[in-house]
Amino acid sequence: MTEPKTPEELVAGLVRLLTVTRTGEDAFTGRKQPGGVGRVFGGQVIAQALQAAQATAPEGMEAHSLHAYFLRGGKEGVDIAYRTARDFDGRSFANRRVVASQEDEDGSTRPILNLTASFQRPEDGLSHDDVTMPEVAPPEELESDMDVRATVAERAGERMSEAQRALFLRPRPIDMRSCGPLHWMNREPSEPRAHSWFRTVAPLPDIAENAALHRAVIAYASDYTLLGTSALPHGLSWMRGELVGASLDHAIWFHRPARADEWLLYATDAPWSGGGRGFNRGRIFNRAGELVASVAQEGMMRKRVRK
């Protein structure tokens, strides 16, 4: 039996996971998640692809947006290859295109994600914020989602297999604290809105030293809770095996620098679902109430048919 990891070890593992290794001028390898099971977490692939794009960006330029399409589900236990194309380098803006691929069982290489990232040289300009941070309980007054998971697992008893329990309770480098029931916490239909605070469970390198890493961690965490928001009006959950789903695309706009090791509020809503898909939006705020980033995602969402 392995010893429980400290918060510092969990975050160090996340940093290693999101640090891609250069294998050529525009080629990189992303590490596999140690102990990962099943399908690769989409946030991991987005964050690693963003890191590959950031590693080839012109000096002094920062990522301000990314748009990604999931093509196939990635497999855990296999490294991911990232190939970057330098499509545009201008005075103020630049663009990078990344293809993430994995080797299949027959030895062929298959793309699992396409990502385009846009970069800008920082500048002053016209500024406004026409959005108000939702009034919710502060993170200090909320229970960690990991504690909620432990309670859910205890109540599930033998209905949850040991493999499901191990995955459900696996320690995570991101501390999430939800202001209301998420799709896996409640069977009652509710409004398609959710609010969760998040930050890494231990400090990251200073943002002045590695702002790209903080953007990558925010990109990683932005895939949590998002697709589940469109399940709330239906009272169904992937966790209980009631839904079949997968992310189809993911977009992020980075509005201002933010530390991923300080509390950020993730406010999500799902204005529409239909045709086997759910559309979700997210807004990320810092403790000062400033809008840090905006997120959008559409995902496949189908009710599981029992045979």
C-alpha positions in Angstrom: 0.0 0.0 0.0 1.5 3.4 -1.0 1.8 6.2 1.5 -0.6 9.1 1.2 0.9 12.0 -0.7 1.3 15.4 0.9 -0.3 18.5 -0.7 3.1 19.6 -1.9 3.7 16.2 -3.5 0.4 16.3 -5.3 1.1 19.8 -6.7 4.6 18.8 -7.7 3.1 15.9 -9.6 0.6 18.2 -11.3 3.5 20.5 -12.4 5.4 17.5 -13.8 2.3 16.3 -15.6 1.8 19.7 -17.2 5.5 20.2 -18.1 5.9 18.9 -21.6 9.3 17.6 -22.8 10.7 18.9 -26.1 11.5 16.1 -28.5 12.1 18.4 -31.6 12.0 22.0 -32.5 8.2 22.0 -32.6 7.5 18.6 -31.1 6.8 17.7 -27.5 5.8 14.8 -25.3 3.2 15.0 -22.5 3.6 12.6 -19.5 0.9 10.1 -18.6 -0.9 10.5 -15.3 0.6 8.1 -12.8 -2.0 5.5 -11.8 -4.4 6.8 -14.4 -7.3 4.6 -15.3 -9.5 4.5 -18.5 -9.8 7.7 -20.5 -7.4 10.7 -20.2 -8.9 13.7 -18.4 -9.7 16.3 -21.1 -8.2 19.1 -19.0 -4.9 17.4 -19.0 -4.7 17.2 -22.8 -5.8 20.9 -23.1 -3.2 22.1 -20.6 -0.4 20.0 -22.1 -1.3 21.3 -25.6 -1.3 24.8 -24.3 2.1 24.3 -22.8 3.4 23.0 -26.1 2.0 26.1 -27.8 3.4 28.4 -25.1 6.9 26.9 -25.5 7.1 28.0 -29.1 5.4 31.4 -28.8 7.5 34.5 -29.5 9.3 35.9 -26.5 7.3 38.4 -24.6 3.9 37.2 -25.9 1.2 35.7 -23.7 -1.6 33.3 -24.5 -5.0 35.2 -24.5 -7.2 32.5 -25.9 -7.4 28.9 -27.0 -9.9 26.8 -29.0 -9.7 23.0 -28.9 -11.6 20.1 -30.4 -11.6 16.7 -28.9 -11.4 14.1 -31.7 -11.1 10.8 -29.8 -10.9 9.8 -26.2 -7.2 9.6 -25.1 -6.0 6.5 -23.2 -4.4 6.6 -19.8 -1.0 4.8 -19.5 0.3 6.2 -22.8 2.3 9.3 -23.4 0.8 12.0 -25.7 2.7 13.5 -28.6 2.2 17.2 -29.4 3.2 18.7 -32.7 3.1 22.5 -33.0 2.7 24.6 -36.2 3.8 28.2 -36.2 1.0 29.6 -38.3 1.5 33.3 -37.7 4.0 35.7 -36.0 3.1 39.4 -36.1 4.2 42.4 -34.2 1.3 42.3 -31.7 -0.2 38.8 -32.1 0.9 35.3 -32.9 -0.9 32.0 -33.5 0.1 28.4 -32.8 -1.7 25.2 -33.9 -1.2 22.0 -31.9 -2.2 18.4 -32.7 -2.1 15.9 -29.9 -1.7 12.2 -30.8 -1.4 8.8 -29.2 -0.1 5.5 -30.6 -2.8 3.0 -31.1 -2.7 -0.7 -30.4 -1.8 -1.5 -34.0 1.2 0.9 -33.9 -0.5 3.7 -35.9 -0.7 7.2 -34.6 -4.1 8.8 -34.2 -4.9 12.4 -33.3 -7.0 12.9 -30.2 -7.2 16.7 -30.0 -6.6 19.8 -32.2 -5.9 23.1 -30.4 -5.3 26.6 -31.7 -3.8 29.2 -29.3 -3.5 33.0 -29.9 -0.8 35.1 -28.2 -0.5 38.8 -27.7 2.2 41.2 -26.6 0.9 42.9 -23.4 -0.3 46.4 -24.0 -2.5 49.1 -22.4 -6.0 49.7 -24.0 -9.6 50.5 -23.5 -10.9 48.6 -20.5 -14.2 47.7 -18.9 -15.8 44.9 -16.9 -19.5 44.5 -17.5 -20.0 41.5 -15.2 -20.5 41.1 -11.5 -19.1 38.2 -9.5 -21.9 36.1 -8.1 -22.6 36.5 -4.3 -21.7 33.1 -2.9 -20.3 31.7 0.4 -16.5 32.2 0.7 -14.4 29.0 0.3 -13.4 29.1 4.0 -17.0 28.4 4.9 -17.4 25.5 2.5 -16.6 21.8 2.7 -14.0 20.4 0.4 -15.4 18.3 -2.4 -13.0 15.5 -1.4 -14.8 15.4 2.0 -18.2 15.3 0.2 -16.8 12.5 -2.0 -15.9 10.5 1.1 -19.4 10.9 2.5 -21.0 9.8 -0.8 -18.7 6.8 -1.0 -19.5 5.7 2.5 -23.3 6.0 1.8 -22.9 4.0 -1.4 -21.4 1.1 0.4 -21.2 -2.1 -1.7 -23.0 -0.3 -4.6 -19.6 1.2 -5.5 -16.9 -1.2 -6.6 -13.4 -1.0 -5.1 -12.1 0.2 -8.5 -14.8 3.0 -8.6 -14.1 3.9 -5.0 -10.4 4.2 -5.6 -10.9 6.5 -8.6 -13.6 8.5 -6.9 -11.5 9.1 -3.8 -8.1 9.5 -5.5 -6.3 12.5 -4.0 -6.4 15.5 -6.3 -4.0 18.4 -6.7 -6.9 20.9 -7.1 -9.0 21.7 -4.1 -12.6 22.2 -5.2 -15.3 23.7 -2.9 -18.8 23.8 -4.3 -21.4 26.3 -3.2 -24.3 23.9 -4.1 -24.9 20.3 -5.2 -23.1 19.3 -8.4 -24.6 16.6 -10.7 -23.0 13.8 -8.8 -24.2 15.0 -5.4 -27.9 15.2 -6.1 -30.7 13.4 -8.0 -33.1 16.3 -7.9 -33.4 18.4 -11.1 -32.1 21.9 -10.5 -31.2 25.1 -12.4 -28.3 24.7 -14.8 -26.0 26.8 -12.7 -23.1 25.9 -10.5 -20.5 27.8 -8.4 -17.2 26.2 -7.2 -14.1 27.7 -5.7 -10.8 26.1 -6.8 -7.0 26.4 -6.2 -4.1 24.0 -6.0 -3.7 22.3 -2.7 -0.1 23.7 -2.3 1.7 26.8 -3.7 2.9 26.9 -7.3 6.1 28.7 -8.5 5.6 32.4 -8.4 3.5 33.8 -11.3 6.3 36.3 -12.1 8.6 33.3 -12.7 6.2 31.1 -14.6 2.9 32.7 -15.7 2.5 30.1 -18.4 2.2 27.4 -15.7 -0.6 29.2 -13.9 -2.5 29.6 -17.2 -2.0 25.9 -17.9 -3.3 24.9 -14.4 -6.4 27.2 -14.9 -6.9 25.5 -18.3 -6.6 22.1 -16.6 -9.1 23.0 -13.8 -11.6 24.6 -16.3 -12.6 21.1 -17.4 -13.9 20.3 -13.9 -17.7 20.7 -13.3 -18.3 22.3 -16.7 -20.1 19.6 -18.7 -21.9 18.5 -15.6 -23.7 21.8 -15.5 -25.9 20.8 -18.4 -26.9 17.6 -16.6 -28.4 19.5 -13.6 -31.9 20.2 -15.0 -32.2 16.5 -15.7 -31.2 15.1 -12.3 -28.9 12.6 -13.9 -25.2 12.0 -13.4 -22.2 10.3 -15.1 -21.0 9.2 -11.7 -24.1 7.1 -11.2 -23.9 5.6 -14.7 -27.0 7.4 -15.9 -25.4 9.3 -18.7 -23.0 8.7 -21.5 -20.9 11.7 -22.5 -17.7 13.3 -23.8 -16.4 16.8 -24.3 -16.5 17.8 -28.0 -14.8 21.2 -27.8 -13.4 23.6 -25.3 -12.5 27.3 -25.5 -10.9 29.7 -23.0 -10.2 33.4 -23.1 -7.6 34.6 -20.6 -8.5 38.2 -19.6 -6.0 39.0 -16.9 -3.1 37.2 -15.0 -4.2 35.1 -12.1 -2.6 32.8 -9.6 -3.9 29.2 -9.7 -2.8 28.6 -6.2 -5.1 31.3 -4.8 -8.9 30.9 -4.6 -10.7 31.4 -7.9 -14.5 31.2 -8.3 -15.7 29.1 -11.3 -19.3 30.2 -12.1 -20.9 27.9 -14.8 -24.2 27.8 -16.5 -25.8 25.8 -19.3 -28.3 27.7 -21.4 -29.1 24.8 -23.7 -29.1 21.1 -24.1 -30.6 19.0 -26.9 -29.8 16.6 -29.8 -27.6 14.6 -27.6 -25.4 17.6 -26.7 -25.1 20.1 -23.8 -23.7 23.6 -24.1 -21.9 25.1 -21.1 -20.3 28.5 -20.2 -18.0 29.4 -17.4 -16.6 32.6 -15.9 -13.6 32.6 -13.6 -13.2 35.3 -11.0 -10.5 36.2 -8.5 -11.2 37.1 -4.9 -11.3 40.8 -5.8 -14.3 40.0 -8.1 -12.4 40.6 -11.3 -13.1 38.4 -14.3 -10.0 36.3 -14.9 -11.1 34.1 -17.8 -14.2 33.0 -19.8 -14.8 29.4 -20.9 -17.2 27.6 -23.3 -17.7 24.0 -24.0 -20.1 21.7 -25.8 -20.3 18.0 -25.0 -22.1 14.9 -26.0 -24.7 14.0 -23.4 -27.0 11.0 -23.8 -29.1 9.1 -21.4 -27.7 5.6 -20.9 -30.0 2.9 -22.3 -30.1 -0.1 -20.0 -30.1 -3.4 -21.8 
